[in-house]
Amino acid sequence: MRAFFDKAKLLKQRLNWSLILGVSFFMLVILSVIKGTYWVSDWLVEHKDAQIKQLTVLGKPYYTKEVDIIAAIKEVDLSSYFELDVKSVHNKVQDLPWVAHVSVRKQWPDQLQVYVVEHQPVAVWNSDLLLNKQGDVFQAQSEQLSTQLPQLYGPEGSEREAWQTFLQFKDMLLVNNFELVSLALSERFAWQLWLDSGVRLNLGRESIAKRVQRFIDVYPKMQAPEGAMIDVIDLRYDTGLAISWKYPQVQEQQSKSEA
């Protein structure tokens, strides 16, 4: 019996020591957290006046000048690194005409990095807007463009459909040595195409791909009257087509006589 009590006493001592060590470790952790909190607080107070001293524009924008991006950024208060409103910087740069996407990042101790992705223009929309590769419309100065873009027309909201249709017929016609330069979708959803030769194709609303193929098949067999050129080809028929001719020389002579 005595041996039993001795073992119980030893076990109790061990449990007491385990409890004491556990509580001590817990208190040490609490003290470390409190000390760390005060250290962070002191550090923030010490560096509360940290300012943005270096702006870096990434992404190599082509149409947007770096000075314009920096000017937009500086419209936001940059006096405090910690209080800088990154969202405001993002919105200011995003508002620039050619900018499609913006990413803003602060880098300690005094840097602000702004990554800019521009719209890639592929077409002019309704004469005064532009389309990007995704078929999204945006407004920017088309005078900055280095190449002539195709002209697309259509009702509001039809931009993507018009762009995808243009790509479809551009490839289809190019294989047969025709270059598509313009496309129009009317309010009644009728399609018209213009080729670089000035020929206009009226396709209507139905089976438009078949009608373009009909033009491709029939064109080599067309015989123009003397001095005439094709003006409009009407393909809005189940079979066949109708051709309107123009006479450039006659029109030129009439213009000279009127002058």
ZIPE-V401137 format. One record per helix or strand of 2 or more residues. SS is the DSSP state (a for helix, b for strand). FROM is the first residue (numbers start at 1). LEN is the number of residues. Records with the same first field share a line. If there is no record, write none. Layout:
# ZIPE-V401137
SS = FROM-LEN, FROM-LEN
This chain:
# ZIPE-V401137
a = 2-45, 66-8, 86-9, 142-3, 159-16, 208-12, 248-11
b = 54-5, 99-9, 111-8, 121-5, 129-4, 137-2, 150-4, 180-6, 191-5, 200-5, 229-6, 242-5
